[in-house]
Each structure stands twice: as structure tokens, then as C-alpha cells.
Amino acid sequence: MNYKNGYSIKPKHITQTGEVIFTDGTNEVRANQITCQDYGYTYNESTGTCSAFKYNTKINNTSDNVHNIIKGNLNTTNLGTENSFLLGADNKSEGDNLNVMITGSKNVVDKDLKNTSIISGTFGQAKNQGEVLMAGGGFGSTLALAQTFFVQQSGITTDNTETSLYTQYITNKFIEKVKNSVIGFEANVIGINYGGEGEVGEYGYVQVTGAVKFTNGLASTYHQTTTHIVQAGHSGMNITAVMKDATATSFGVAVTGLTETRIQWTAEVKLWQNKLIQTF
């Protein structure tokens, strides 16, 4: 659409909730009542938004014709969001999301995430598959400066090679690094013998606590302590675990099992994120 005479902004796109987003040619902006109506749209004085159509806040049908439940103002489900629930105000699923839940305000679930939930707070950003996140509000209006989140990792080993566990047991999927942040962590790791040397049912339980600093270039520095909650003499399993980089952009729990022993691993990982706007 072209600019109307006398206006420096024009409609850019219409969200699935019916809101008309304008642009000044560079930035996305919201129109005032006069501008909205001059372009032929309806202005909602109670929400301060310009709308192309009346939106049903109970059910939102995506272009895939799959139901999402949306309650509140300015919530947005981008293309490909299916079977998801948004409650609150100004929350957003970035798209291609399946079975996600967002409650609170001004929270975002990143694109391509499945089975992920933001359960409270404001200015939270979920970046991991299956993540459960509590947003901390933070320091102004920037996403993810302060938040707590939980991720489940798991895997299988058959020898004593150090092995990174997968998030949600999805091959080559780990916890995403966050630029310019310090992330505290606590990982409770259990490995159970399911065959090979030793007896089926023998297990080890290790707790890893510490923190990691990620620079703007995602270089990492770890400080951590590993505690054997169940000692090898009690369980028959002399296993260990640490938090470390998995790839240049991800990290997580890495475990070391036993030679000729098949071990099934699970790790419950709790993380506390403090992110700066400044780079370091």
C-alpha cells in the first residue's frame, strides 16, 4: 500500500489477531485514531490499537486451520503455531510452534519450539524445546534479562566416553547459549544400568551446581562443583557428570558412564539467567 497524502506512515501487515501494524519505512509503529480511520480501519480506544477485523479472543484459527486458544489483548500467534494457549497481554509465539503455552505479558516463545511453556511474569523469552520458564520482568522493556527456566535432558551410553545429553532426547539438540549473560545452574543427574556389566537397576545420582558466563561472542567460562548424592559403593555405579559446551552455540550436561555398561540417563536442569544489555 502507498502512503496516503500527508502521512509519513502506512500499513505494513495485519496480525492474526486483526491488528494493523504500520511502518515509517524503517520501523514498525502503531497509528493514532485519525491515521487508522483515514486508512479505512477501525480504531479501538480501549486498547489503543488499529484493527482490520474484529478478533475472537476465545478461538484463533491459524492458516493451518488448527485451533489455538487466545485470551487477552495484543497476543500474536505467527504462521504455523498450532494447538497452543496464550493468556494475558502482548504475548507472542514466533511461529511453527506446537503445543506451547504462554501466560503473563510481553513474553515470547522463539520460532520452531515445541511443547514449551512460559508460566508467569513479563518479558520472558523461551529458547529451548520442552522448556518451562518463569519470567522475571527485569530491567526495563528488554526480553530475557532476568528469568528462571527448567530443561530436561536425557541420553544413553554404552561405554566410558564422555557424552552430551540431548534436550528432550532430540538428537543434537542442547540448551541454547545466551549472549552477555551469567547463567547459574543446578543439574540433578541419574544414570541407571539397563544391561551389560553389573546388575540391571544399579544406579548413580550426581548433582552439578555452578555458573557459566557467556560473552557477546558466546565464549564460555564455567565454575562448578559435582557432588555424588549416591556414592558408588552404595549403588555400584561410579558415574560422573559436568556442565560444558556441547557446540559453539549450545551447552548442557555431559555424562561419563562405564565400560561395557548400558546406562539410561536423565538430567533435570534448573537455570537462573542474568543478562546484560551491554556487551562483554
Order of alpha helices (4+ residues) and beta strands (2+ residues): beta-beta-beta-alpha-beta-beta-beta-beta-beta-beta-beta-beta-beta-beta-beta-beta-beta-beta-beta-beta-beta-beta-beta-alpha-beta-beta-beta
